[in-house]
Amino acid sequence: MRRTNNEAKPFIKWVGGKSQLIEQLDAQLPADFDNWHGATYIEPFVGGGAMLFYMLQRYPNIRRAVINDINPDLTTCYQTVKEHPEELIESLQDIETAYKHLESEEARKEFYMAVRARYNVKNLDAIENTTKFFFLNRTCFNGLYRVNKKGLFNVPFGRYVNPMICDPATIREDSKLLQHVEILNGDFEETFRFAQGNTFFYFDPPYRPLSDTSSFNDYAKESFNDDAQVRLKDYCDRINEAGFKFMLSNSDCKGKNEKDNFFDVLYQDYFIERVWASRSINSNPSKRGKLTEILVHNYERTKNNSYIDNFHIEPNYVAEA
């Protein structure tokens, strides 16, 4: 896997992105991961790609990487960054210039709504679709990606004063790193056929909501409900039985409700850790703050078993997501 001198990092903002948890995730990798020869790394829910870019730069023994997401607009972004970075940069600079020349917030909002309407037509070529995806991601409310049941992007205008819509250096570095990454668009179970030898799966699925009002996981028209969470666990069983290693992130239900043992029961045959994370997506500032997430893995020895304690959570201490 080719490495770059500069840092590759997520080219979009993504709710639930793992940038803040990278060190904790790294500590929970298999203890001997550095020594895996010709490792294959698979991410069936790539999202913003923070873990992907970190792993490919940190571990030169990863010789093959496969990423997947069910959101076709997102995977088109990855493909476009990989194959057409310069054309994308030029297109992004054009839309950024046009947007920032607008002097009033009302004019910018009208521009935003026009771009959103055009994006939702869904008959765009890859460059235009990705340009509008980037633009909406950088100018919408909280960088949230959400669609309705028809698959139409419906996030309101974000009122940012000076958003960075085009970051040429990041796009170029990411493009270099993605040259040897296979990009899939489909169901997470389709990634199994790429597993061979020393394979590690990292799962960052749509999180199970902690309350009726905290669900922001509809970034595809197909919802990810409890049945889907169970199907994902069955897929983890399949990976485990085949002799491959996996790690999975999700919300910690017990942090909100001590009696909610959904994941503790579902993954009782595996190792469950808890890590602290910050959430800032809630529109109510009083409901933002630190809370715990779970990490599930199917191997006992981690790179740093003492890095994370599997501790008891006081339910009235953890802030709602």
N, C-alpha and C positions, 0 to 999 in steps of 0.2 A: 504494500500500500504506500503510495507516494506521499511524503510529508512536505509541508510548506514552511518557509522561514517565519512568516507572520502568522498571527493567530486567526484561524477560521472560527466563526461563531454563528449563532442563529441569525439568519437574514430577515426574519420577521419577529414580531412580538407574538407570544402565544400564551394564552391563559393556562396556568398549570405547568409552565415550562420549568425545566429542572436545573437552570443555572445556579440557583441558590443552594441546591442540594448536592452538587457535583461531588464535593469532597466526601460527604456521607455515603453517597452511592458508591464511590470508588472504594471506600473502606469495606464495603459489603460484597465486593467481587470475590470470586473464588481465590483462596489463599495463593494458589500456584498459577494464577492467570498469566502473569508475566512470562511464565515458562511454557505456555501452550504454543506448540509449534504449528504454524500455518493456521491460526485461529480464524473461524468464521463468526462474524458478529451480525445478529439479526434483530431488527426493531420492527415489530409488526404494527405499532402505533407511533409513527415517527414524530408527529406533531411539529413543534418548532425545531427539533433536532439538537438541542443542547447536549444531550448525552452522546449522540452520534458524533458530533464534531469533537467533543472531548476525547472520546475513546479512540478515534482514528488518529489523533495527534499524540495521545499519551502512550498508546500501545502499538509499536511498530510490528509486533508479531501478528496483528490482524491482517491477514492477506486477502480476505474477502468480506464484503459487507453487503447486506441486503436490507433495504428499508421498504416499508409499506404503509399506506394509509387508505382509508375508505373514501376520503375526500378527494375527488378528482382534481379540483382546483388547486389544492395544496400540492399534490404530486406533480401537477403540471408546473408549479413553481420550481420544485426541485429539478425537474427535467430541463426547464428553461435556464436556470442558473448554471446547470451542468454543461449544457450544449451551446447556449447563446448568450454568454455573459456580456459581451460588448454591445450587442443589439439591445439587450435589456437595459443596460446602463444608459444608453442614449435615449431610449424611450422614457425611462424614469426621470431623467434630467429635464426632458421636455415638459412632462406633466407637473413636475415640481416647480419649474420656472413659471408656468402658467398659473398655478395655484397661488404661489407666493406673491405674484404681482397684483393679486386682488387685495384691495385695501380694507374692505369692511368684512366683518364676521358674517353678515348676511350674504354677501357675495360668495364668500368661501363655502358657506353652507349650501347655497344653490349649486355651486360647482360640485360639491361632494354628492349631493342628491342626484345630479345628472350622471356622474360617474357610476354611482351605485345602480341606477336604473339601467344604464348601458351594460354593466357587468352582469346583471341579472337576466339579460337577453339570452346569454349562453350560446352565442354563435360566433365567438371571437377566436382569432388565431392565438397561438401560444404566447407570443410576445405581448399582445394587447391584453389578454386575459391576466397574465402575470403582472403586468404593469398596473392594472386596475386593482388586482389583489393586494399588491404592495401599498398602493396609494390608500386604499380603504383601511388596510391594517394600521397604517401610520396616522390616519386622521379620524378614525371612528372612535366612539366612546370606549375608553379603557383598553384599546387594542384588542377588543373582544371579537372573535369570529363566531357568529351564530346564524343559523338559517332556520326558516320555518319548515313546515311539513312538505311544502312544495319545492324545497331546496333553494329558496331565495334568500339572499343575504339581507338582513333587516336591522342591522345595528345602527343606531342614530349617530349623528355628527358629534365629533369629540371636542371641538373648540380649542385645539392646541394652537399656541401662538406661533411657534417656529418648528414644526415637525421635520425630522430628517427623513425624507422620502427616498432619496437615493444615497446609498453608501457604497461607492465604487470599490473601495479597498476590500470590504467584506465580501461583496459579490465575487470578485476575482479570486480571493483566497478560497472561498467556499467552492467555487467552480473547479479549482485544481483538486481539491480534496474529494469531490464527488465523481471524478473521472473513473474511479474504480469501484463505484457503488452502484448496485443494481436497484432500480426504483420500480416498485410495484404499486398498483392501484387496485385494491380488492379487499376481500375478507381476510382477517388476520390468520385464519387457518391455512390459507394458501402458501404461507411462508415455510411450512414444514418441509416441502420438497427440496428446499435449499440447504437443509441441515445435513452436514456430513462431518465426520471426524470431530475435532475439537470445536464444538459449536456452543456459543453462548447467546441466549435470548434475553433481551431486556424489554419488558412490557410496561408501557405507560398508557393504559387505556383511559377512556373517559371515566372520570371518577364517579363513584356512587355518591349522590348528593346527601349532605348531612341534614337537610331540611327540605320542606316543600318549596321554599323560595330560593334555595342555593344551587339549583341545577343550572349549570352553564355548559353542559356537555353536548348540546345539540349542534355540533359543528358539521354534521352531515344530516341529511334528511332522515336517515335511519337512526332511531333512538337506541341508546345502549342501556337497557334496563337490567333488572336482577336476573332475568333469564339469560341475558347475554353474559353477565358476570359468571354465572354458573357454567355456561358453555366455554368461557375462557379458562375456567379452572379445569374443566375436562381436557382442554387442549394442553394445559400445563402437565396434567397426568400423562398424556401421550408423549410429551417431550421427555418427561422424567423416565418413563418406561423404555424409551429409546436410548437412554444413557446420556442425553444432553443436559446442559446446565441452564437454569433460568433464574431471573430475578424480576419481581413485579412490584410496582408501586400502586397505591390506591389510597383513598381517604380512610381515616380511622373512625369508624362509626362509634366506637366506644368513647371517643373524645367528646362527642355530643350527647350520647346516651349510654351510660354504663351498662345497660341491659341489652344493648344491640350487639350481639355476637356474630353478626352475619359473616364477616371475614374470618374471625377466629374459628368458627365452626367449619366454614367452607375450606379453609386451608390448614386444618388441624394436623394433617399429615406432613406439613412442611415447617420450616423455620420462619417465624414471624418476628420482625423487629419493628420498633417505632422510632421515628425521627421527627425533629421539630422543623416546621416549615412556616413561612409567612404567607398570608393571603391578603391581597389588597383590592380584590375585584368588587367586593360588596359596595353598593351605592351608599350604604349607611356607614360612615366612618367608625361608629361605635362597635360595629360588627366585624371590623378588620383586626388583624393581629396574628399572633402565633397560635398554631394548632399542630396536632400530630398527624403524620401520615404513616401508613404501614409499608414495610418492605417484606416481601415473601421470597424465600429462595429454597432450593432443593439440595443444598450442600451445607455441611456443618462448618467446615473451616473457611473462614473469610480472611481477607487481607489483614483485618484488624478486629478481632472478635471483641475487644474491649472498647472499641470506638463508640459503640452505641449500646446503651443499657436498655433492656426490655423492661420498662418501668410501668408502674401504676399511674393512671391518669385521673386527676380530680375532674369530674365532669363539669363543675361550675367554674373551672379556671380557663378552659379552652374556648377561644373565641369562635363564633360561628363563621363558616366559610361564606 
